[in-house]
Amino acid sequence: MNHDWMNDPALAKIDKAKLDFLQALVFESRTLNKDQMLPFLMAVAKRGQADHITFSNEEIETIVAVIKRESSPEEAVAIDKMMRMHKKRG
């Protein structure tokens, strides 16, 4: 995924620092295998907390909708699954 998604008008109200954080997350996770992903996500969560980066439900839904538009059908299915798990947990 390139940086184009960050310029979507739907994201105009979301702080650029939050979008930069997400872009770094996507970029840094590209080469990880499944065994490396959980420790990576834990470290990212800790870094987000240290930087006081949080997302409202509205921001999450907007970001996910934009990312899905840029995703393959398979990626969109995986995103939907992840969002269902997130909603069950929350």
Backbone torsions as a table, in degrees:
resi	resn	phi	psi	omega
1	MET	NA	134.7	179.7
2	ASN	-96.4	-174.3	-177.0
3	HIS	-77.6	-6.7	-175.6
4	ASP	-57.7	-35.8	-178.2
5	TRP	-58.8	-28.7	-177.7
6	MET	-70.4	-17.3	-179.2
7	ASN	-93.9	4.4	179.7
8	ASP	-63.1	131.4	-179.2
9	PRO	-56.9	-26.5	179.4
10	ALA	-63.6	-20.8	-177.1
11	LEU	-95.5	4.6	-173.1
12	ALA	-57.5	-29.8	-177.0
13	LYS	-89.3	-2.3	-178.9
14	ILE	-94.4	132.3	-178.8
15	ASP	-52.2	132.5	-179.0
16	LYS	-60.5	-32.2	178.7
17	ALA	-61.9	-36.7	178.0
18	LYS	-67.6	-42.0	179.7
19	LEU	-67.7	-38.9	176.6
20	ASP	-62.6	-39.8	177.4
21	PHE	-59.5	-46.3	179.7
22	LEU	-65.3	-40.8	179.6
23	GLN	-62.8	-41.2	177.6
24	ALA	-63.0	-40.6	178.0
25	LEU	-58.9	-48.3	179.7
26	VAL	-62.0	-46.8	-177.4
27	PHE	-63.6	-45.7	-176.3
28	GLU	-70.4	-26.3	-176.2
29	SER	-89.5	-5.7	-174.9
30	ARG	-55.7	-38.0	-173.1
31	THR	-98.0	4.2	-176.4
32	LEU	-82.2	145.4	173.1
33	ASN	-93.2	177.6	-176.1
34	LYS	-59.8	-37.0	-179.4
35	ASP	-68.5	-27.8	-179.0
36	GLN	-87.0	-18.4	-171.5
37	MET	-66.7	-45.5	-178.0
38	LEU	-61.9	-49.4	177.1
39	PRO	-59.9	-36.7	178.2
40	PHE	-63.0	-46.9	-178.3
41	LEU	-65.3	-35.5	176.8
42	MET	-64.0	-42.6	178.7
43	ALA	-65.5	-39.6	178.7
44	VAL	-64.4	-42.6	178.9
45	ALA	-60.3	-42.5	179.3
46	LYS	-64.6	-41.7	178.7
47	ARG	-64.3	-40.4	177.9
48	GLY	-62.5	-41.5	177.9
49	GLN	-64.6	-42.8	-180.0
50	ALA	-62.5	-34.0	-179.9
51	ASP	-91.6	4.6	179.5
52	HIS	57.9	41.5	178.2
53	ILE	-98.5	115.4	176.5
54	THR	-132.9	157.1	-178.8
55	PHE	-125.5	135.2	174.2
56	SER	-75.4	164.0	177.1
57	ASN	-59.6	-38.8	178.8
58	GLU	-62.9	-43.0	178.3
59	GLU	-63.1	-43.0	180.0
60	ILE	-60.5	-47.5	-179.1
61	GLU	-62.6	-40.1	179.2
62	THR	-66.1	-46.6	-179.4
63	ILE	-62.3	-44.5	-179.7
64	VAL	-62.1	-42.2	179.6
65	ALA	-61.6	-41.6	179.3
66	VAL	-67.1	-45.4	-179.3
67	ILE	-63.2	-39.6	179.1
68	LYS	-61.8	-35.5	178.1
69	ARG	-63.6	-27.3	-179.0
70	GLU	-93.8	-0.7	-172.1
71	SER	-100.1	160.1	172.9
72	SER	-73.6	164.1	177.2
73	PRO	-57.2	-37.7	179.2
74	GLU	-66.3	-41.6	178.6
75	GLU	-65.3	-38.8	179.0
76	ALA	-62.1	-40.0	177.3
77	VAL	-62.9	-43.6	179.3
78	ALA	-64.1	-38.4	178.3
79	ILE	-64.6	-44.6	178.3
80	ASP	-59.6	-41.8	178.9
81	LYS	-62.9	-44.6	179.7
82	MET	-63.0	-40.1	-179.9
83	MET	-68.1	-37.1	176.2
84	ARG	-62.5	-42.1	178.5
85	MET	-64.4	-40.2	179.1
86	HIS	-62.8	-42.1	-178.7
87	LYS	-69.6	-35.4	177.3
88	LYS	-64.9	-38.9	-178.3
89	ARG	-71.5	-37.5	-175.8
90	GLY	-81.9	NA	NA
